[in-house]
Amino acid sequence: MNATSTDTDQSAQLDTLQPWKQDHSQYPDVVKRLVYQNMEDSRADSLPHVLDQLPMKPTVQGMDSPHQAGDHISYEMLTRAPHYLLTSHFTGIAPKAPVRGIHRHISAPTLFCLEGRGWESNDGVIYNFDMHDLLIVPPYTAHQHGGDEDEYALIYVPETGRVHHLMGLVWREQIKLNEKPSFPQGTKGLYKDGQLIGYRIEKGVLGITEDLDVLLGSEPKREATFNARREAPPWEGEVANTYDKYLKLMHDEAQFCREVDHVVRAKLTPWEMSRHGKIRWYVHPDTVTASKQKWIYMQEIPAGSRSGRHRHVPEELIYVVQGEGYDIHDGKRWDWKAGQMICVPTMTDHQHFSTGSEPAILLSTMPAHYTFLGLGGIEQIENAPEWEEELDD
């Protein structure tokens, strides 16, 4: 019996999802490197720089979108966008919606409130947030968010999770499911004594040959590691040598996360006029926050105006909060409007232009990991007109 084209497509998809099953050891590293990097460059160059949102749907957590440019796993990069690290998703919380699930992962997420207001629970501590506030969740924190009883809340989550996959830290634990969970195709709820204790992924899904049970709760090794960190008291005594310095670091990190606020509030965050234009910074490597994995800033560009023109090594993901316009990336034009995402590849000369009747408002995210590698600086090519006007005044 001949395989259908659908069978062939599914087989190819499974090969992509299971790279560890491919043995390429017969080829020298220099050959693999040249072949793979050219394949990646070709794939990245073929992908659009402006994306429409993938729609939200019911999940075991609540109402969420799929990851917009592939999941956290590193072999799902270059699916929709020319990005290696950055992806994102959206969460919608309707008034009086069922209480969302609780989950935990080692990466420290940041959640931006696009509409409405609500609350965030981090290890049982409640933080309230308003529109355009940024929620910051420390590493390995059980977190849950909910909306206002009478107002819809829309949350945007830019993510750099693929870095954690490469570091062996991408694992996610489900602590509690949504009050009325919706299980994806190929899965079903697991019950014990009438209580929902997890869900089953049935054999055949993504090529698995046996059912896989996903149970609620923590993995003991991770739980022990992070409980020890969280319970570490303030460091006492001298730092006698270099090794002591890093013993103290664990205590300092734990104390810092206990003390720092978990919300960057828009009303308390000033606007700055810069060479790139009018900017409000939320997070960057020097801010006092529990997550230093991203640069996040909001930019306002007057109708008919433009940003500065610049270039940086990090890739950049920009959500269009308001307005319409276009970008120029290495000389090529990409049109955008509110609700879309602009994807700037690494080392790209780029500039934003606002063409609508109202100011364009953009929310920009860049991975901070480049900064820690000594690659975080920005090259300014052209200043924003408003900066030049201030200089003239």
C-alpha positions as MATLAB code, in Angstrom:
seq = 'MNATSTDTDQSAQLDTLQPWKQDHSQYPDVVKRLVYQNMEDSRADSLPHVLDQLPMKPTVQGMDSPHQAGDHISYEMLTRAPHYLLTSHFTGIAPKAPVRGIHRHISAPTLFCLEGRGWESNDGVIYNFDMHDLLIVPPYTAHQHGGDEDEYALIYVPETGRVHHLMGLVWREQIKLNEKPSFPQGTKGLYKDGQLIGYRIEKGVLGITEDLDVLLGSEPKREATFNARREAPPWEGEVANTYDKYLKLMHDEAQFCREVDHVVRAKLTPWEMSRHGKIRWYVHPDTVTASKQKWIYMQEIPAGSRSGRHRHVPEELIYVVQGEGYDIHDGKRWDWKAGQMICVPTMTDHQHFSTGSEPAILLSTMPAHYTFLGLGGIEQIENAPEWEEELDD';
ca = [
       0.000    0.000    0.000;
       1.461    3.351   -1.032;
       1.744    6.158    1.535;
      -0.511    9.132    0.867;
       0.848   12.673    0.691;
      -0.750   13.291    4.099;
       1.154   10.323    5.569;
       4.366   11.652    4.052;
       3.741   15.137    5.430;
       3.041   13.738    8.914;
       6.192   11.602    8.775;
       8.289   14.622    7.801;
       6.700   16.626   10.594;
       7.549   13.908   13.127;
      11.153   13.864   11.899;
      11.307   17.586   12.594;
       9.822   17.097   16.059;
      12.230   14.253   16.891;
      15.713   15.442   15.826;
      17.361   13.107   18.351;
      16.299   10.140   16.168;
      18.438   11.348   13.270;
      22.011   10.084   13.074;
      24.268   12.397   11.086;
      27.515   11.243   12.670;
      28.950   10.021    9.353;
      29.372   13.635    8.215;
      32.221   15.844    9.488;
      31.202   18.777   11.699;
      32.421   21.343    9.180;
      30.111   19.854    6.524;
      27.093   19.712    8.865;
      27.731   23.258   10.036;
      27.872   24.700    6.517;
      24.855   22.739    5.303;
      22.678   23.482    8.339;
      23.504   27.175    8.629;
      22.714   27.723    4.955;
      19.432   25.827    5.353;
      18.584   27.965    8.385;
      19.486   31.221    6.629;
      17.339   30.270    3.658;
      14.426   29.347    5.934;
      14.723   32.541    8.014;
      14.904   34.715    4.876;
      11.687   33.149    3.552;
       9.602   34.031    6.632;
       7.502   37.214    7.027;
       8.540   40.040    9.368;
       4.928   40.956   10.280;
       2.554   38.367   11.741;
      -1.180   38.231   12.376;
      -2.176   36.725   15.716;
      -3.007   33.050   15.941;
      -6.442   33.011   17.636;
      -7.057   31.997   21.239;
      -8.847   28.768   22.150;
      -9.812   26.926   25.372;
      -6.929   25.037   27.048;
      -6.237   23.252   30.338;
      -5.147   26.661   31.673;
      -7.960   28.841   30.354;
      -8.368   30.865   27.159;
      -4.971   31.113   25.444;
      -3.423   31.411   22.015;
      -0.802   28.999   20.685;
       2.758   30.299   20.797;
       2.903   32.771   17.945;
       6.325   31.774   16.577;
       6.650   28.218   17.857;
       6.822   26.738   21.340;
       9.634   27.104   23.906;
      11.341   24.006   22.569;
      14.402   24.957   20.533;
      13.531   22.746   17.547;
      10.310   24.694   16.964;
      12.137   27.871   15.997;
      11.725   29.335   12.488;
       8.123   28.148   12.217;
       6.338   31.464   11.490;
       8.948   34.148   12.106;
      12.683   34.683   11.492;
      13.364   34.410   15.231;
      15.542   31.956   17.112;
      14.802   32.968   20.717;
      11.623   35.024   20.820;
       8.069   33.774   20.734;
       4.882   34.967   22.481;
       1.316   34.101   23.322;
      -1.921   35.808   24.395;
      -4.294   35.111   27.282;
      -7.868   36.352   27.453;
      -9.849   36.451   30.709;
     -13.537   37.233   30.322;
     -15.599   38.737   33.184;
     -16.572   36.005   35.661;
     -14.572   33.434   33.682;
     -13.696   30.112   35.376;
     -10.592   30.423   37.553;
      -7.494   29.720   35.478;
      -5.034   26.928   36.138;
      -1.786   27.242   38.093;
       1.543   26.236   36.614;
       5.251   26.703   37.210;
       8.434   26.735   35.148;
      12.029   27.700   35.784;
      12.097   30.567   33.309;
      10.884   33.895   34.712;
       8.017   35.140   32.512;
       6.863   38.707   31.971;
       3.181   39.393   31.248;
       1.949   42.679   29.780;
      -1.662   43.774   30.334;
      -2.928   45.074   26.983;
      -6.529   45.626   28.102;
      -8.498   45.703   31.337;
      -7.105   44.872   34.750;
      -6.771   41.898   37.040;
      -4.604   40.073   39.536;
      -1.567   37.821   39.582;
      -0.790   35.188   42.234;
       2.899   34.337   42.660;
       3.369   31.501   45.169;
       0.128   32.605   46.812;
       0.927   36.336   47.046;
      -1.589   38.502   45.136;
      -0.476   41.444   42.981;
      -3.091   43.646   41.304;
      -2.382   45.152   37.890;
      -3.921   47.694   35.511;
      -3.783   48.233   31.758;
      -0.213   48.626   30.446;
       1.354   47.306   33.650;
       3.983   44.568   33.365;
       3.790   41.494   35.617;
       7.103   39.841   36.513;
       7.227   36.270   37.803;
      10.453   35.113   39.539;
      12.035   31.792   38.508;
      10.169   28.596   39.458;
       7.184   30.407   40.909;
       3.704   28.852   40.887;
       1.675   31.533   39.157;
      -1.907   32.167   38.200;
      -3.687   35.222   36.872;
      -7.266   36.358   36.772;
      -9.250   39.274   35.413;
     -11.578   41.833   36.912;
     -15.071   40.534   37.704;
     -16.676   43.053   35.345;
     -13.959   43.832   32.775;
     -12.254   41.760   30.094;
      -8.481   41.387   30.516;
      -6.075   40.685   27.649;
      -2.507   39.679   28.496;
       0.446   39.487   26.096;
       3.412   37.282   27.041;
       6.697   37.736   25.121;
       9.011   34.803   25.818;
      12.644   33.689   25.491;
      12.042   30.095   26.593;
      14.213   28.439   23.952;
      17.299   29.573   25.833;
      16.090   27.543   28.806;
      15.621   24.494   26.609;
      19.259   24.717   25.519;
      20.246   25.010   29.197;
      18.135   22.007   30.236;
      15.681   24.195   32.180;
      12.568   24.280   29.987;
      10.423   21.865   32.065;
       6.929   22.981   33.039;
       4.793   21.669   35.919;
       1.019   21.899   36.062;
      -0.071   22.503   39.662;
      -3.805   22.930   39.070;
      -6.000   22.820   35.967;
      -8.572   25.389   34.936;
     -11.910   25.003   36.784;
     -13.476   23.893   33.488;
     -10.505   22.547   31.479;
     -10.701   21.855   27.751;
      -8.438   18.962   26.754;
      -6.778   19.071   23.313;
      -7.434   16.455   20.650;
      -5.691   13.201   21.560;
      -5.851   13.832   25.312;
      -8.363   13.207   28.085;
      -8.699   13.899   31.798;
      -7.375   11.501   34.443;
      -9.445   10.965   37.581;
      -8.878    9.237   40.908;
     -11.712    8.839   43.418;
     -13.679   11.376   41.394;
     -10.904   13.988   41.521;
      -9.144   15.318   38.414;
      -5.441   14.501   38.885;
      -4.041   15.227   35.425;
      -4.547   14.225   31.827;
      -3.489   11.472   29.444;
      -1.812   11.980   26.066;
      -2.922    8.998   24.026;
      -0.576    6.827   21.998;
      -0.140    7.964   18.408;
       0.055   11.662   19.324;
       3.378   12.975   17.994;
       4.465    9.397   17.360;
       4.388    8.078   20.948;
       3.785    4.323   21.174;
       2.302    4.224   24.687;
      -0.120    6.469   26.567;
       1.644    9.233   28.504;
       0.097   10.373   31.798;
       0.742   13.974   32.862;
       0.042   14.271   36.584;
      -0.467   17.464   38.545;
       2.242   18.473   40.970;
       5.986   18.933   41.243;
       8.941   16.851   40.147;
      10.871   16.052   43.374;
      14.372   16.998   42.165;
      13.298   20.428   40.909;
      11.117   21.002   43.952;
      14.010   20.206   46.324;
      16.436   22.425   44.412;
      14.201   25.470   44.376;
      12.813   24.991   47.875;
      16.397   25.141   49.130;
      16.946   28.372   47.196;
      13.695   29.980   48.351;
      14.315   29.093   51.998;
      17.901   30.348   52.026;
      18.157   33.058   54.748;
      20.172   36.268   54.301;
      23.913   35.516   54.144;
      25.812   36.039   57.360;
      29.536   36.156   57.903;
      32.496   36.976   55.705;
      33.167   36.099   52.093;
      36.576   34.526   52.529;
      37.245   33.381   48.959;
      35.818   33.164   45.449;
      33.794   30.025   46.250;
      32.137   31.834   49.176;
      31.127   34.588   46.750;
      28.922   32.122   44.865;
      27.583   30.514   48.010;
      26.468   33.997   49.038;
      24.980   34.598   45.580;
      22.259   31.983   46.101;
      21.228   33.651   49.375;
      21.290   37.095   47.732;
      19.134   35.917   44.806;
      16.563   34.429   47.177;
      16.442   37.563   49.322;
      16.152   39.792   46.252;
      13.114   37.864   44.943;
      11.470   38.073   48.371;
      11.831   41.865   48.487;
      11.364   43.102   44.913;
       7.974   44.218   43.560;
       6.462   41.926   40.926;
       4.669   44.670   38.966;
       6.205   47.450   36.865;
       3.443   50.054   36.914;
       2.932   52.190   33.834;
       1.706   55.225   35.812;
       4.964   55.242   37.798;
       7.241   54.654   34.815;
       8.392   57.866   33.083;
       8.624   58.529   29.366;
      12.050   59.501   28.013;
      12.913   61.336   24.837;
      15.801   59.536   23.158;
      17.609   59.385   19.822;
      15.156   56.597   18.902;
      12.098   58.634   19.939;
       9.731   58.724   22.912;
      10.268   55.612   25.039;
       8.984   54.183   28.337;
      11.268   51.474   29.735;
       9.773   48.585   31.695;
      12.674   46.140   32.020;
      16.334   46.056   31.011;
      19.406   44.397   32.536;
      19.963   47.247   35.021;
      16.401   47.533   36.355;
      15.550   46.226   39.823;
      13.231   43.374   38.845;
      13.002   39.635   39.465;
      13.589   38.867   35.772;
      16.486   40.257   33.753;
      15.952   38.094   30.684;
      14.498   40.780   28.425;
      14.587   44.407   27.411;
      10.978   45.619   27.237;
       9.975   49.167   26.343;
       6.978   51.008   24.910;
       7.448   53.549   22.129;
       5.079   56.282   20.949;
       5.520   57.666   17.418;
       3.390   60.698   16.430;
       1.096   60.339   13.417;
       3.104   61.028   10.283;
       6.449   60.732   12.058;
       9.078   58.032   12.423;
      11.395   56.472   14.965;
      15.132   56.643   14.861;
      16.938   54.205   12.627;
      19.228   51.762   14.377;
      20.762   48.311   14.407;
      21.563   45.833   17.165;
      22.699   42.226   17.364;
      19.644   40.937   19.321;
      16.492   39.983   17.477;
      13.425   42.038   18.427;
       9.690   41.316   18.726;
       7.335   44.311   18.611;
       3.614   44.209   19.354;
       1.587   46.996   17.709;
      -0.600   48.278   20.552;
      -2.119   51.140   18.528;
      -1.918   52.753   15.119;
      -0.666   51.696   11.723;
       2.425   52.195    9.636;
       5.359   50.323    8.215;
       8.924   49.264    8.949;
      11.988   49.321    6.758;
      14.237   46.298    7.437;
      17.515   46.344    5.504;
      15.799   48.379    2.792;
      12.613   46.250    2.545;
       9.197   47.579    3.554;
       6.842   45.696    5.908;
       3.375   47.190    6.588;
       1.748   46.746   10.008;
      -1.354   47.685   12.010;
      -2.704   47.360   15.560;
      -2.767   43.788   16.851;
       0.038   42.553   14.627;
       3.597   41.594   15.614;
       6.737   42.954   13.945;
       9.669   40.516   13.905;
      13.101   42.094   13.487;
      15.843   39.510   12.791;
      19.316   39.755   14.313;
      21.679   42.454   13.011;
      18.956   44.170   10.948;
      19.033   47.893   10.094;
      15.445   48.964   10.909;
      13.145   51.952   11.408;
       9.415   52.448   12.204;
       7.074   54.852   10.374;
       3.651   55.915   11.710;
       1.127   56.613    8.920;
      -2.245   56.540   10.708;
      -4.394   59.355   12.068;
      -3.328   58.623   15.667;
       0.087   58.019   17.237;
       1.530   54.541   16.834;
       2.264   52.742   20.119;
       4.680   49.825   19.927;
       5.741   47.393   22.672;
       9.243   46.095   22.026;
      10.978   43.013   23.469;
      14.593   41.956   23.011;
      16.392   39.057   24.740;
      18.875   40.325   27.336;
      21.059   37.241   26.857;
      22.951   39.006   24.073;
      23.929   41.701   26.587;
      25.462   39.089   28.889;
      27.554   37.904   25.912;
      28.923   41.407   25.308;
      26.592   41.954   22.316;
      23.945   44.243   23.803;
      24.892   47.647   22.441;
      22.864   49.669   19.922;
      24.255   51.349   16.794;
      22.369   54.580   15.997;
      22.174   55.346   12.271;
      19.573   58.163   12.204;
      17.895   60.102   15.030;
      14.140   60.474   15.488;
      12.831   63.875   14.285;
      11.488   64.743   17.758;
      14.979   64.301   19.243;
      16.421   66.632   16.603;
      13.692   69.203   17.348;
      14.565   69.161   21.058;
      18.210   69.725   20.185;
      17.268   72.678   17.986;
      15.123   74.172   20.792;
];
